[in-house]
C-alpha cells in the first residue's frame, strides 16, 4: 500500500507543479493532444525529485542487474545522478554531440566492454530517445537492455523498445495517472475519456530496429548484397541450412574429391589451397566443378594474394592453376593497396568475388586495428567485387550485404603448435559475428569426416538461428 500511496502522491505532485497539463496542445509532429507533459520542471521541486528517486530505488529497479546507470539527456540526467548516489552505482553520461576537440568521447565515465547499463528516462512516447542512448552505449560494447522510466504515454513505446531488445519498466502509465487524477477530482471523467480516445487513436511511429547485420537472416542479406557471389552464398546457406565452409587442406586430389563426395551436401563453400596439391591436373578441376554443381556449393581459392596489381592479375588468370577459370572467389590481402583490388576487379567482369583479409586467426600476426579499418574502407570502393572479409570480430564491418568468413574454429577452443588459435562455434557466431565458418583439421583429420561435418554443420546452424532470434542470453 505504501507503494500505491507514493504513486498517488507522485501523480498529484506532477499535476500540481504543471508537469502534466490537460487542455488542447500541439505535439512536435503537429498533432492535437489533450494532454501534455513537461517533466523538465521537476528540478525546481526537490521533494518531487526525492520522491521519484525513492520510487525508482524501492520498486522499479530492485530486480535489475546493472553496473552503471545512464540518464537520457537532458531531463533524466539529474534523476540518474540522484539514483546513482543513492544506490552507490557508477553513472555514465551520454553526450548529445561528440566533443569536437580532445577525447571526442560520446560516453563519459569509466566502464568495461560487457558492463550492463540501466537506462533512466522521464517520459516515453515512441521510445526513440531511449534508443538513441541505447545505441550509443551499445556501440561502446556496453549492454543496455533495461530502461526504467517515470511515465509511459502508452502510445507504442514499450513495443518499439521491446523490438530493439530493451525491456521497459514504468512508474506510471498514462491510464494509471488518469485514474488517480479522476479519483482525486483533479480532472473530469469527460477529460479522462478524451485522453483515452486520443491514446487509442494516436500511436507513435515504429522505431525501426537498426539494421544490425548479425540479426538479419541470410535470405534477407542476399537482397542487400552488391557482389554476385555474396548473393549466391547467402542464398545457398538459406536453402541448404548450412554455414559451414570446409577447408580441404589435403595434398592429394583423389583424397579431396573423395572427401567432397561425402560432405558436399553439408557445406556451402569449399576452400582450397590449390598449390599444396601434389597431383594437380585439369581433370581435378573439372571434377571439383562438377561436385560443386551437384551439391550446390561454391569454391573459394585461399590464395591470399599480396603483390602489386599487375602481378596479381597474372597470378589470378594465368599459369598452370588458372584460378579465375574455376574459383568462384579468392582471398586477398589489402597490404599492397588499391591496385590489387583494381586488378582483381578488372579480371572479374562482375562475376567473381573476393574475401579481403581484415584480421587473422593466428597468434602474433602483425595486423593492427588501423590496418583492419583501412582494409574495410578500401573494400567500400569495390562493392561489386567484395564478397566479404576474412575476420574475427563482429565490429570489423557493418554492411549486411557482406559476409564475415571466420577461420580458426573447432568444437573446443585450443591451439596448434604453429600459432593457430581455435575458438568454439558459439563464440565465433554468437559473440564475434561470424557468418560462414571455416573448418579444416576439425573435419579433415577426424576418423569419420562425414559424421564430423554433420556435427559441425548442425552446431553452426543452431548458433546462427539463435543469433538471428536476437535472444543471446
Ligand atoms: O586468419 C586466417 C585466415 C585463413 S584463410 N586463419 C586461417 O587459419 N585461415 C585458413 O583457414 C588457413 O589457411 C587454413 O586453410 C584454414 C584453417 O584450417 P584449420 O585446420 O586450422 O581449421
Boltz pocket constraint, residues with backbone or C-beta under 6 A from the ligand:
constraints:
  - pocket:
      binder: B
      contacts: [[A, 247], [A, 249], [A, 302], [A, 331], [A, 359], [A, 360], [A, 361], [A, 362], [A, 390], [A, 407], [A, 408], [A, 409], [A, 420], [A, 438], [A, 439], [A, 440], [A, 441], [A, 442]]
      max_distance: 6.0
